[in-house]
Amino acid sequence: MIPFPQNRLTMRFDIPENELRWRFDPSGGPGGQHANRSSTRAELRLDIQRSRAFSKLTKARLIAKLGSEVRVSEDRSRSQATNRKRAVRRLHAILEEAARPDPPARRPTRPSGAARKRRLDAKRERGEKKMRRKAPTADE
């Protein structure tokens, strides 16, 4: 099993290590010889379609939102171990977010008759108030 944060309230997935595919490359950017010779950039891939860590419903939801494969890349640290931990955390966060069910759609409603009358009365009162502000014309 892959290590993940101990907060069991948010982590719902125990993904077997053999379902994860890792790849390590030299990270880009400045860093001189260390950056050029060390493979510290971690890329983590998970094939959701083939995974046995999810229920059918969760798997369908994940595939609909993320596609059949998720790829996470991390290269902020000079340490491969740190980048591995961050990649696992990001993968879990992405899976958690995508596995959440969508909120129910808003049912459209119409204003009541009394509400429409109040709105029109308020509009009429504002119009009359503005008319009273105008200076009288020569015709009156």
C-alpha positions in Angstrom: 0.0 0.0 0.0 1.2 3.5 -0.7 1.7 5.9 2.3 -0.7 8.7 2.7 -1.7 11.2 5.4 -3.3 9.8 8.5 -6.5 11.8 8.3 -8.9 9.0 7.7 -11.9 11.3 7.3 -10.8 12.6 3.9 -8.7 9.6 2.6 -11.0 6.9 1.3 -8.8 5.1 -1.1 -6.2 2.4 -0.4 -4.5 2.0 -3.7 -2.1 -1.1 -4.0 1.5 -0.1 -4.8 1.5 -2.4 -7.9 -1.3 -0.3 -9.5 1.0 2.8 -9.5 3.5 3.5 -12.2 6.4 5.7 -11.3 8.9 7.5 -13.5 11.8 9.6 -12.5 13.6 12.2 -14.6 16.0 15.1 -14.0 14.0 18.2 -13.0 14.2 21.2 -15.3 15.4 24.7 -14.4 18.4 25.9 -12.5 20.4 23.8 -10.1 23.7 23.0 -11.8 25.3 19.6 -11.7 22.9 18.3 -9.0 19.8 19.1 -11.2 21.5 17.7 -14.3 22.6 14.4 -12.8 19.8 13.6 -10.3 16.5 12.1 -11.3 14.4 13.9 -8.7 11.3 14.8 -10.7 8.6 12.2 -9.9 5.8 11.3 -12.3 3.0 9.1 -10.9 0.4 7.4 -13.1 -2.7 5.5 -12.1 -4.9 3.6 -14.5 -8.4 4.0 -13.1 -10.0 1.7 -15.6 -7.8 -1.3 -14.4 -7.7 -0.4 -10.7 -9.3 -2.6 -8.1 -9.2 0.1 -5.4 -12.6 1.7 -6.3 -16.2 0.6 -6.4 -18.0 0.5 -9.7 -19.9 3.8 -9.0 -16.7 5.6 -7.8 -14.7 4.3 -10.8 -17.4 5.5 -13.2 -17.5 8.9 -11.6 -13.7 9.2 -11.7 -13.4 8.2 -15.3 -16.2 10.7 -16.3 -14.3 13.5 -14.6 -10.6 12.6 -15.0 -10.5 10.1 -17.9 -9.2 6.6 -17.6 -5.7 7.5 -16.4 -4.5 10.1 -14.0 -1.0 11.6 -14.2 0.7 13.7 -11.4 4.1 15.2 -11.8 6.1 16.8 -9.0 9.5 18.5 -9.1 9.5 21.3 -6.6 12.0 19.6 -4.2 15.6 18.6 -4.8 14.7 15.3 -3.0 13.1 12.4 -4.9 11.6 11.1 -1.7 9.9 14.5 -1.0 8.6 14.7 -4.6 7.2 11.1 -4.3 5.3 12.1 -1.1 4.0 15.2 -2.7 2.9 13.3 -5.8 1.0 10.8 -3.7 -0.7 13.6 -1.7 -1.7 15.4 -4.9 -3.0 12.1 -6.5 -5.2 11.5 -3.4 -6.5 15.1 -3.5 -7.4 14.8 -7.1 -9.2 11.5 -6.6 -11.0 12.8 -3.5 -12.3 15.9 -5.4 -13.3 13.9 -8.5 -15.1 11.2 -6.4 -17.4 13.6 -4.7 -20.9 13.4 -6.1 -22.2 16.5 -7.8 -24.6 18.7 -5.8 -28.2 18.3 -6.9 -29.2 20.7 -9.7 -31.3 23.7 -8.8 -35.0 23.3 -9.5 -36.2 26.4 -11.4 -38.9 28.4 -9.6 -41.2 31.3 -10.4 -42.0 34.3 -8.3 -45.4 34.2 -6.7 -48.1 36.6 -7.8 -47.8 38.6 -4.6 -44.0 38.9 -5.2 -44.6 40.1 -8.7 -47.1 42.7 -7.5 -44.6 44.0 -4.8 -41.9 44.3 -7.4 -44.1 46.3 -9.8 -45.4 48.5 -7.0 -41.8 49.3 -5.9 -40.8 50.1 -9.5 -43.8 52.4 -9.8 -43.0 54.2 -6.5 -39.3 54.7 -7.6 -40.5 56.1 -10.9 -42.9 58.5 -9.2 -40.2 59.6 -6.8 -37.9 60.5 -9.7 -40.7 62.3 -11.5 -41.2 64.5 -8.4 -37.5 65.5 -8.4 -37.7 67.1 -11.9 -38.0 70.8 -12.1 -41.5 72.0 -13.3 -41.6 72.8 -17.0 -42.9 76.1 -18.5 -46.1 74.4 -19.7 -47.3 73.8 -16.2 
